[in-house]
Amino acid sequence: MKASQRLLVKKSVNPANFNKGGLKKTLSAFSLTMMGVGAIVGSGIFITPGIIAAKYAGPAAMLSFVIAAVVCSLAALCYAEFSSTIPLAGSAYTYVYTVFGEFLAWILGWSLISEYLFAVSSVAVSWSSYFQNLISGFGLKLPTFLTAAAGTAGVSGAGFNLIAFVVVLAVSLLLVGGLQESTRVNSIMVIVKILVIVLFIGVAIFFVKPANYHPFMPHGVSGLVKGASLAFYAYIGFDAVSTASEEVKNPKRNMPIGIVGSLVVASILYVAMAAVLVGVVHYSKLNVGDPVAYALAVIHQNWAAGIVSLGAVVGMTTVLIVMLYGGTRLLFAISRDGLLPKVFRTVSPHTKVPVKSTWIFGIIASVFAAVIPLDKIAELVNIGTLFAFAMVSIGVVFLRRHETLQQINSSFKVPFYPVLPVVSFLACIYLMLNLQAFTWHMFGIWLVIGIVIYFAYSYRHSRIRAGLRVKESKS
């Protein structure tokens, strides 16, 4: 076999192995939807409306979320077909491995690792900001050098964000205890979070000033599109949901419900939040770590600000749970294929959870959260997400042509095939091109590191390639 063919060797899919992955099936459609809402409606809804309005779209931030939601919904339909056809851990990585081959799957998997790492880190930083806002209501204040990462805008003498560091480790401990317990806690927190968001909208809507909506698009269409590119940071939750395929009861039915349902609920809440937020506070003043609490303070509703800060802390905890979960399951899937050391696929015989993988991932993410500024982390999440969405979208075209998978009775099919998958692919690429040069530079560096790891370790330890070598030696 030629070297180029070895790089593109594909993962074979045997439906008989779908229930033999070693992970426990505990998730229902409701659990999945709550997991998705928990990841999508969290740090994004409490952070990104302010950042997008202040830096890119102005009052049109609500439209940026609409654009991002439309593109995400196209990608979500593609994810739903893949996840109901191939109910295996690993999400987009596993799907691409099946239809495009190992090297592209590794590139995508490595990109997704950065997405989950930086997503967890960025959420932890914002969790820290809202937590400080919450305890300040009780007259408590921690030293600045223990609560802000080095280089954080507007913070002098910043150093190590201890709160962000600790909360990531705490969530890692929760996940190590077992998935069923974690999802139960997550569902309760999601309900609390939605109630808090509704409270903010209900209180703040009476203080909206029409003058704050002018000019509606201060930076034109380009600002609107750039805002939509950043808004993807808020919608990555359904990607994490798809990593749960192997632990879902009746995945052919429940995966599409969980993915699409969580996106619909989240989109409604995001647009409503952005519309009210920019109506209450002039968009130029919203580039802060806790814009929702800040807006309530501006209109002198401090009683509600405290509740919102509590809700934000609870809400972002659910994001940490889901994104940490997604990252560890991705590492599990990649390691199971031999592309990462076996320590990442070791599963506890009692909880059926990859304990070592969870701790390794959690410790690295906690360090990133402690030392990297929020604005830099958020940008890095988006490009990996968009890349994954693009590959999964175009992958549906190849999925339909896959000889083995054509025989699988998938319960969900993307409508308007092949137009919708192609449009989704092009939309994701377009939004990627609107990201800042810094993001592309860092993404390039991350990919170079990944390629080095692939040829230094993964290529030689690939389980599929090992099987090929055995067949070739026998022949």
For each residue, the residues with C-beta under 8 A, 3 or more apart:
1: 5 6 9 468 472
2: 5 6
3: 6 7
4: 7 8
5: 1 2 8 9
6: 1 2 3 9 465 468
7: 3 4 101 102 103
8: 4 5 100 101 102 103 104
9: 1 5 6 101 102 462 464 465 468
10: 97 98 99 100 101 102
11: 94 97 98 102 105 337 464
12: 404 464
13: 86 88 98 404 405
14: 17 404
15: 18 408
16: 20
17: 14 20 21
18: 15 21 87 88 246
19: 25
20: 16 17
21: 17 18 88 89 246 336
22: 347 352
23: 89 246 247 332 347 352
24: 179 180 247 352
25: 19 246 247 248 249
26: 31 179 180 183 247 249
27: 31 32 35 179 183 244 247 248 249 254
28: 31 32 248 249 254
29: 32 33 253 254 257 258 261
30: 33 34 187
31: 26 27 28 34 35 183 187 258
32: 27 28 29 35 36 241 244 248 254 255 257 258 259 262
33: 29 30 36 37 257 258 261 262 265
34: 30 31 37 38 183 186 187 190 262
35: 27 31 32 38 39 183 186 237 240 241 244 258 262 322 325
36: 32 33 39 40 237 238 240 241 258 259 261 262 263 266 322
37: 33 34 40 41 190 194 237 262 265 266
38: 34 35 41 42 186 187 189 190 193 237 315 318 319 321 322
39: 35 36 42 236 237 238 240 241 262 318 319 322 323 326
40: 36 37 44 234 235 236 237 238 262 263 266
41: 37 38 44 45 190 193 194 197 237 265 266 269 270 315
42: 38 39 45 46 123 193 237 315 316 318 319
43: 46 47 48 122 123 126 127 234 315 316 319
44: 40 41 47 48 231 233 234 235 270 319
45: 41 42 48 49 197 234 266 269 270 273 315
46: 42 43 126 130 290 291 292 312 315 316
47: 43 44 50 51 126 289 290 291 374 378
48: 43 44 45 51 52 230 231 233 234 378
49: 45 52 53 61 65 270 273 274 277 278 286 291 292
50: 47 53 54 277 286 287 288 291 292 294
51: 47 48 54 55 230 286 287 291 375 378
52: 48 49 55 56 57 61 64 65 227 230 231 274
53: 49 50 56 57 58 59 61 227 274 277 278 283 286
54: 50 51 283 284 285 286 287
55: 51 52 287
56: 52 53 61 64 219 223 224 226 227 230
57: 52 53 60 61 63 64 217 219 223 224 226 227 228
58: 53 61 215 216 217 218 219 223 278 283
59: 53 62 212 213 214 215 216 217 278 279 283
60: 57 63 64 216 217 223 224 227
61: 49 52 53 56 57 58 64 65 227 274 277 278 283
62: 59 65 66 271 274 275 278
63: 57 60 66 67 224
64: 52 56 57 60 61 67 68 224 225 227 228 230 231 274
65: 49 52 61 62 68 69 228 231 234 267 270 271 274
66: 62 63 69 70 267 271
67: 63 64 70 71 224 225 228 231
68: 64 65 71 72 228 229 231 232 234 235 431
69: 65 66 72 73 231 235 263 266 267 270 271
70: 66 67 73 74
71: 67 68 74 75 228 232 389 424 427 428 431
72: 68 69 75 76 232 235 238 263 267 389
73: 69 70 76 77 260 263 267
74: 70 71 77 78 393 420 421 423 424 427
75: 71 72 78 79 389 392 393 424 428
76: 72 73 79 80 238 259 260 263
77: 73 74 80 81 260 414 415 420 424
78: 74 75 81 82 389 392 393 395 396 414 420 421 424
79: 75 76 82 83 91 92 238 239 242 259 392
80: 76 77 83 84 255 256 259 260 412 414
81: 77 78 84 85 256 396 399 410 412 413 414
82: 78 79 85 86 92 95 242 392 395 396 399
83: 79 80 86 87 91 242 245 251 255 256 259
84: 80 81 87 251 252 253 255 256 410 411 412
85: 81 82 399 405 408 410
86: 13 82 83 94 95 98 245 405
87: 18 83 84 245 246 248 251 252 255
88: 13 18 21 94 245 246 333
89: 21 23 94 243 244 245 246 247 329 330 332 333 336
90: 93 94 95 97 109 243 329 330 332 333 334
91: 79 83 94 95 112 239 240 242 243 245 326 329 330 333 388
92: 79 82 95 96 108 112 239 242 388 389 391 392
93: 90 96 97 105 108 109 112 330 333 334
94: 11 86 88 89 90 91 97 98 105 333
95: 82 86 90 91 92 98 99 391 392 395 399
96: 92 93 99 100 104 105 108 391 392 395
97: 10 11 90 93 94 100 101 102 105 337
98: 10 11 13 86 94 95 399 402 405
99: 10 95 96 395 398 399 402
100: 8 10 96 97 104 105 391 395 398
101: 7 8 9 10 97 104 105
102: 7 8 9 10 11 97 105 106 337 339 462 464 465
103: 7 8 106 107 454
104: 8 96 100 101 107 108 391
105: 11 93 94 96 97 100 101 102 108 109
106: 102 103 109 110 334 339 450 454 458
107: 103 104 110 111 447 450 451
108: 92 93 96 104 105 111 112 387 388 391
109: 90 93 105 106 112 113 330 333 334 339
110: 106 107 113 114 446 447 450 453 454
111: 107 108 114 115 383 384 387 388 443 446 447 450
112: 91 92 93 108 109 115 116 239 330 384 388
113: 109 110 116 117 327 330 331
114: 110 111 117 118 380 381 384 443 446
115: 111 112 118 119 236 239 381 384 385 388
116: 112 113 119 120 240 323 324 326 327 330 361 365
117: 113 114 120 121 327 361 364 365 368
118: 114 115 121 122 368 377 378 380 381 384
119: 115 116 122 123 233 236 319 323 381
120: 116 117 123 124 168 320 323 324 327 365 368 369
121: 117 118 124 125 164 168 365 366 368 369 372 377
122: 43 118 119 125 126 233 369 374 377 378 381
123: 42 43 119 120 126 127 316 319 320 323
124: 120 121 127 128 161 164 165 167 168 320 365 366 369
125: 121 122 128 129 149 161 164 289 369 372 373 374 377
126: 43 46 47 122 123 129 130 289 290 312 316 374
127: 43 123 124 130 131 163 164 167 312 313 316 317 320
128: 124 125 131 132 147 148 161 163 164 167 369
129: 125 126 132 133 289 290
130: 46 126 127 133 134 289 290 293 309 312 313 316
131: 127 128 134 135 163 167 309 313
132: 128 129 135 136 141 142 147 163
133: 129 130 136 137 290 293 305 309
134: 130 131 137 306 309 310 313
135: 131 132 138 140 141 142
136: 132 133 139 140 141
137: 133 134 302 305 306 309
138: 135
139: 136
140: 135 136
141: 132 135 136
142: 132 135 146 147 162 163
143: 146 147
144: 147 148 155 156 157 158
145: 148 157 158 159 160
146: 142 143 159 160 161 162 163
147: 128 132 142 143 144 161 162 163
148: 128 144 145 152 155 158 159 161
149: 125 152 158 159 160 161 164 369 370 371 372 373 374
150: 158 159 160 371 373
151: 158 373 376
152: 148 149 155 158 373 374
153: 287 373 375
154:
155: 144 148 152 158
156: 144
157: 144 145
158: 144 145 148 149 150 151 152 155
159: 145 146 148 149 150
160: 145 146 149 150 165 370 371
161: 124 125 128 146 147 148 149 164 165 369 370 371
162: 142 146 147 165 166 370
163: 127 128 131 132 142 146 147 166 167
164: 121 124 125 127 128 149 161 167 168 366 369 370
165: 124 160 161 162 168 169 366 367 369 370
166: 162 163 169 170 366
167: 124 127 128 131 163 164 170 171 317 320
168: 120 121 124 164 165 171 172 320 324 362 365 366 369
169: 165 166 172 173 362 363 366
170: 166 167 173 174
171: 167 168 174 175 317 320 321 324 362
172: 168 169 175 176 324 358 359 361 362 363 366
173: 169 170 176 177
174: 170 171 177 181 182 185 321
175: 171 172 179 182 321 324 325 328 353 358 362
176: 172 173 348 351 353 355 358 359
177: 173 174 181 182 351 353
178: 181 182 351 352 353
179: 24 26 27 175 182 183 247 325 351 352 353
180: 24 26 183 184
181: 174 177 178 184 185
182: 174 175 177 178 179 185 186 321 325
183: 26 27 31 34 35 179 180 186 187
184: 180 181 187 188
185: 174 181 182 188 189 321
186: 34 35 38 182 183 189 190 318 321 322
187: 30 31 34 38 183 184 190 191
188: 184 185 191 192
189: 38 185 186 192 193 314 315 317 318
190: 34 37 38 41 186 187 193 194 315 318
191: 187 188 194 195
192: 188 189 195 196 311 314 315
193: 38 41 42 189 190 196 197 311 314 315 318
194: 37 41 190 191 197 198 269
195: 191 192 198 199 311
196: 192 193 199 200 307 308 310 311 312 314 315
197: 41 45 193 194 200 201 269 273 311 315
198: 194 195 201 202
199: 195 196 202 203 304 307 308 311
200: 196 197 203 204 273 276 292 296 304 308 311
201: 197 198 204 205 272 273 276
202: 198 199 205
203: 199 200 206 207 296 301 304
204: 200 201 207 208 276 277 279 280 295 296 299 301
205: 201 202 208 276 279
206: 203
207: 203 204 280 299 301
208: 204 205 212 276 279 280
209: 212 279 280
210: 213 214 279
211: 214
212: 59 208 209 278 279 280 281 282 283
213: 59 210 216 278 279
214: 59 210 211
215: 58 59 218
216: 58 59 60 213
217: 57 58 59 60 220 221 223 224
218: 58 215 223 283
219: 56 57 58 222 223 224 226
220: 217 223 224
221: 217 224 225
222: 219 225 226 434
223: 56 57 58 60 217 218 219 220 226 227
224: 56 57 60 63 64 67 217 219 220 221 227 228
225: 64 67 221 222 228 229 430 431 434
226: 56 57 219 222 223 229 230 434 435
227: 52 53 56 57 60 61 64 223 224 230 231
228: 57 64 65 67 68 71 224 225 231 232 431 434
229: 68 225 226 232 382 386 431 432 434 435
230: 48 51 52 56 64 226 227 233 378 379 382
231: 44 48 52 64 65 67 68 69 227 228 234 235 270
232: 68 71 72 228 229 235 236 382 385 386 431
233: 44 48 119 122 230 236 378 381 382 385
234: 40 43 44 45 48 65 68 231 266 270
235: 40 44 68 69 72 231 232 238 263 266 385
236: 39 40 115 119 232 233 239 240 323 381 385
237: 35 36 37 38 39 40 41 42 240 241 262 266 319 322
238: 36 39 40 72 76 79 235 241 242 258 259 260 262 263
239: 79 91 92 112 115 236 242 243 326 385 388 389
240: 35 36 39 91 116 236 237 243 244 322 323 325 326
241: 32 35 36 39 237 238 244 255 258 259 262 322
242: 79 82 83 91 92 238 239 245 255 259
243: 89 90 91 239 240 325 326 329 330 333
244: 27 32 35 89 240 241 247 248 325 326 329
245: 83 86 87 88 89 91 242 248 251 255
246: 18 21 23 25 87 88 89 329
247: 23 24 25 26 27 89 179 244
248: 25 27 28 32 87 244 245 251 254 255 258
249: 25 26 27 28 254
250: 253 254
251: 83 84 87 245 248 254 255
252: 84 87 255 409 410 411 412
253: 29 84 250 256 257 411
254: 27 28 29 32 248 249 250 251 257 258
255: 32 80 83 84 87 241 242 245 248 251 252 258 259 412
256: 80 81 83 84 253 259 260 411 412
257: 29 32 33 253 254 260 261
258: 29 31 32 33 35 36 238 241 248 254 255 261 262
259: 32 36 76 79 80 83 238 241 242 255 256 262 263
260: 73 76 77 80 238 256 257 263 264
261: 29 33 36 257 258 264 265
262: 32 33 34 35 36 37 39 40 237 238 241 258 259 265 266
263: 36 40 69 72 73 76 235 238 259 260 266 267
264: 260 261 267 268
265: 33 37 41 261 262 268 269
266: 36 37 40 41 45 69 234 235 237 262 263 269 270
267: 65 66 69 72 73 263 264 270 271
268: 264 265 271 272
269: 41 45 194 197 265 266 272 273
270: 41 44 45 49 65 69 231 234 266 267 273 274
271: 62 65 66 69 267 268 274 275
272: 201 268 269 275 276
273: 45 49 197 200 201 269 270 276 277 292
274: 49 52 53 61 62 64 65 270 271 277 278
275: 62 271 272 278 279
276: 200 201 204 205 208 272 273 279 280
277: 49 50 53 61 204 273 274 280 281 286 291 292 295
278: 49 53 58 59 61 62 212 213 274 275 281 283 286
279: 59 204 205 208 209 210 212 213 275 276
280: 204 207 208 209 212 276 277 295 298 299
281: 212 277 278 285 286 291 294 295 298
282: 212 285 286
283: 53 54 58 59 61 212 218 278 286
284: 54 287
285: 54 281 282 288 294
286: 49 50 51 53 54 277 278 281 282 283 291 294 295
287: 50 51 54 55 153 284 291
288: 50 285 291 294
289: 47 125 126 129 130 374
290: 46 47 126 129 130 133 293 294 309 312
291: 46 47 49 50 51 277 281 286 287 288 294 295
292: 46 49 50 200 273 277 295 296 308 312
293: 130 133 290 296 297 305 308 309 312
294: 50 281 285 286 288 290 291 297 298
295: 204 277 280 281 286 291 292 298 299
296: 200 203 204 292 293 299 301 302 304 305 308
297: 293 294 300 301 302 305
298: 280 281 294 295
299: 204 207 280 295 296
300: 297
301: 203 204 207 296 297 304 305
302: 137 296 297 305 306
303: 306 307
304: 199 200 203 296 301 307 308
305: 133 137 293 296 297 301 302 308 309
306: 134 137 302 303 309 310
307: 196 199 303 304 310 311
308: 196 199 200 292 293 296 304 305 311 312
309: 130 131 133 134 137 290 293 305 306 312 313
310: 134 196 306 307 313 314
311: 192 193 195 196 197 199 200 307 308 314 315
312: 46 126 127 130 196 290 292 293 308 309 315 316
313: 127 130 131 134 309 310 316 317
314: 189 192 193 196 310 311 317 318
315: 38 41 42 43 45 46 189 190 192 193 196 197 311 312 318 319
316: 42 43 46 123 126 127 130 312 313 319 320
317: 127 167 171 189 313 314 320 321
318: 38 39 42 186 189 190 193 314 315 321 322
319: 38 39 42 43 44 119 123 237 315 316 322 323
320: 120 123 124 127 167 168 171 316 317 323 324
321: 38 171 174 175 182 185 186 317 318 324 325
322: 35 36 38 39 186 237 240 241 318 319 325 326
323: 39 116 119 120 123 236 240 319 320 326 327
324: 116 120 168 171 172 175 320 321 327 328 358 361 362 365
325: 35 175 179 182 240 243 244 321 322 328 329
326: 39 91 116 239 240 243 244 322 323 329 330
327: 113 116 117 120 323 324 330 331 361 365
328: 175 324 325 331 332 354 357 358 361
329: 89 90 91 243 244 246 325 326 332 333 354
330: 89 90 91 93 109 112 113 116 243 326 327 333 334
331: 113 327 328 334 335 340 344 354 357 360 361
332: 23 89 90 328 329 335 336 344 345 347 354 357
333: 88 89 90 91 93 94 109 243 329 330 336 337
334: 90 93 106 109 330 331 337 339 340 344
335: 331 332 338 339 340 341 342 343 344 345 357
336: 21 89 332 333 345 463
337: 11 97 102 333 334 462 463 464
338: 335 458 461 462 463 464 465 466
339: 102 106 109 334 335 454 457 458 461 462
340: 331 334 335 344 457 458
341: 335 344 457
342: 335 345 346
343: 335 346 356 357 360
344: 331 332 334 335 340 341 354 356 357 360
345: 332 335 336 342 354 357
346: 342 343 354 355 356 357
347: 22 23 332 352 353 354 355
348: 176 351 352 353 354 355
349: 352
350:
351: 176 177 178 179 348 355
352: 22 23 24 178 179 347 348 349
353: 175 176 177 178 179 347 348 358
354: 328 329 331 332 344 345 346 347 348 357 358
355: 176 346 347 348 351 358 359
356: 343 344 346 359 360
357: 328 331 332 335 343 344 345 346 354 360 361
358: 172 175 176 324 328 353 354 355 361 362
359: 172 176 355 356 362 363
360: 331 343 344 356 357 363 364
361: 116 117 172 324 327 328 331 357 358 364 365
362: 168 169 171 172 175 324 358 359 365 366
363: 169 172 359 360 366 367
364: 117 360 361 367 368
365: 116 117 120 121 124 168 324 327 361 362 368 369
366: 121 124 164 165 166 168 169 172 362 363 369 370
367: 165 363 364 370 371
368: 117 118 120 121 364 365 371 372 377
369: 120 121 122 124 125 128 149 161 164 165 168 365 366 372
370: 149 160 161 162 164 165 366 367
371: 149 150 160 161 367 368
372: 121 125 149 368 369 376 377
373: 125 149 150 151 152 153 376 377
374: 47 122 125 126 149 152 289 377 378
375: 51 153 378 379
376: 151 372 373 379 380 438
377: 118 121 122 125 368 372 373 374 380 381
378: 47 48 51 118 122 230 233 374 375 381 382
379: 230 375 376 382 383 435 436 438 439 442
380: 114 118 376 377 383 384 439 442 443
381: 114 115 118 119 122 233 236 377 378 384 385
382: 229 230 232 233 378 379 385 386 435 439
383: 111 379 380 386 387 432 435 439 440 443
384: 111 112 114 115 118 380 381 387 388 443
385: 115 232 233 235 236 239 381 382 388 389
386: 229 232 382 383 389 390 428 429 431 432 435
387: 108 111 383 384 390 391 428 432
388: 91 92 108 111 112 115 239 384 385 391 392
389: 71 72 75 78 92 239 385 386 392 393 424 428
390: 386 387 393 394 424 425 428 429 432
391: 92 95 96 100 104 108 387 388 394 395
392: 75 78 79 82 92 95 96 388 389 395 396
393: 74 75 78 389 390 396 421 422 424 425 428
394: 390 391 397 398 421 422 425
395: 78 82 95 96 99 100 391 392 398 399
396: 78 81 82 392 393 399 400 414 417 418 421
397: 394 400 401 417 418 421 422
398: 99 100 394 395 401 402
399: 81 82 85 95 98 99 395 396 402 405
400: 396 397 406 417 418
401: 397 398 406
402: 98 99 398 399 405 406
403: 406 407
404: 12 13 14 407 408
405: 13 85 86 98 399 402 408
406: 400 401 402 403
407: 403 404
408: 15 85 404 405
409: 252
410: 81 84 85 252 413
411: 84 252 253 256
412: 80 81 84 252 255 256
413: 81 410 417
414: 77 78 80 81 396 417 420 421
415: 77 420
416: 419 420
417: 396 397 400 413 414 420 421
418: 396 397 400 421 422
419: 416 422 423
420: 74 77 78 414 415 416 417 423 424
421: 74 78 393 394 396 397 414 417 418 424 425
422: 393 394 397 418 419 425 426
423: 74 419 420 426 427
424: 71 74 75 77 78 389 390 393 420 421 427 428
425: 390 393 394 421 422 428 429
426: 422 423 429 430
427: 71 74 423 424 430 431
428: 71 75 386 387 389 390 393 424 425 431 432
429: 386 390 425 426 432 433
430: 225 426 427 433 434
431: 68 71 225 228 229 232 386 427 428 434 435
432: 229 383 386 387 390 428 429 435
433: 429 430
434: 222 225 226 228 229 430 431
435: 226 229 379 382 383 386 431 432 439 440
436: 379 439 440
437: 440 441
438: 376 379 441 442
439: 379 380 382 383 435 436 442 443
440: 383 435 436 437 443 444
441: 437 438 444 445
442: 379 380 438 439 445 446
443: 111 114 380 383 384 439 440 446 447
444: 440 441 447 448
445: 441 442 448 449
446: 110 111 114 442 443 449 450
447: 107 110 111 443 444 450 451
448: 444 445 451 452
449: 445 446 452 453
450: 106 107 110 111 446 447 453 454
451: 107 447 448 454 455
452: 448 449 455 456
453: 110 449 450 456 457 458
454: 103 106 110 339 450 451 457 458 459
455: 451 452 458 459
456: 452 453
457: 339 340 341 453 454 460 461
458: 106 338 339 340 453 454 455 461 462
459: 454 455 462 465
460: 457
461: 338 339 457 458 466
462: 9 102 337 338 339 458 459 465 466
463: 336 337 338 466 467
464: 9 11 12 102 337 338 467 468
465: 6 9 102 338 459 462 468 469
466: 338 461 462 463 469 470
467: 463 464 470 471
468: 1 6 9 464 465 471 472
469: 465 466 472 473
470: 466 467 473 474
471: 467 468 474 475
472: 1 468 469 475
473: 469 470
474: 470 471
475: 471 472
